Amino acid sequence: MTVVARDGSPLTDDAGAPLSARATLESLFVPPAGRIEVLVRPPAAGHQAYLVTHAVDTGCAGDRVPERRLALIEASAPVAAPTAPVPAAALLSRASPYNGLLARRTDRSRVIAFAEYPRPGQDDQTDFYIVERKPGAVLKPYHMGTAPAITVQADTTEEWTIENWTNELHAFHIHQVHFRVLEIDGRRLKDPPLLDVVSVPYATATGYHSREGPVRPGRVRIKLSFPATLAGDIPFHCHLADHEDNGMMAVLRVLPAQPPQPPQR
């Protein structure tokens, strides 16, 4: 199997230069709403192969995701040998507002937290939350029309640490914007991918004598910027539908770029 793209975006380095497709026999983890394109060598004529999704550990509070077969692949006639992937040097660089993102100065850092609690009352319901951790922050499920939770200036760059304080896997997704994933649970990625959705590991118990406290949240650190062409309101949320529908959503407002100021006289 040869991986050629993730999340709908060609594999590129930070400068926008395409990376060569790579062959792998490893399983590939794709979060909800994630996209991946692969070239697969089919089985010989008369033989069968299956596309399989492996079981996913979603945490003790997560939905059960068992291993299962998704598709049966058969070749009814001899298959020509696959052509070699096009080397990256033969491809043109892709223009993108996110080229050079890793090299940009970080204007601000934020911590965004996922949380969930049983809803008060007799019904067996759970409310889900996404909130920026800062003084005075209040956990409230999102409702349509709620004011933007975060406001940023166009053409600025930020680093967000997404914390998952729950006992189940969540998937952070932001509309329109792409980001580079820098770290997952403290492990820095050698080649930070450019994505728009990433799974955030669930929290783990550490014991009351731990320096971090009894619970360590799962953490993903990302770097993102906000092009002036995206001025307006942009949702971000967990991409598990029942989580976002029950409150795990917020809105980011990108303010228009400031016009250049005339020189002082």
Sequence and secondary structure as in RCSB ss.txt:
>XXXX:A:sequence
MTVVARDGSPLTDDAGAPLSARATLESLFVPPAGRIEVLVRPPAAGHQAYLVTHAVDTGCAGDRVPERRLALIEA
SAPVAAPTAPVPAAALLSRASPYNGLLARRTDRSRVIAFAEYPRPGQDDQTDFYIVERKPGAVLKPYHMGTAPAI
TVQADTTEEWTIENWTNELHAFHIHQVHFRVLEIDGRRLKDPPLLDVVSVPYATATGYHSREGPVRPGRVRIKLS
FPATLAGDIPFHCHLADHEDNGMMAVLRVLPAQPPQPPQR
>XXXX:A:secstr
 EEEEETTEE B TTS B   EE  S     TT  EEEE     TT EEEEEE  B   TTS  B  EEEEEEE 
SS          GGGS     TTTTGGGS   EEEEEEEEEEE SSSS  EEEEEEE STT       TT   SE
EEETT EEEEEEEE SSS EEEEESS  EEEEEETTEE SS  EESEEEE   EE  TTSTT SEE EEEEEEEE
  GGG EEEEEEESSHHHHHTT EEEEEEE          
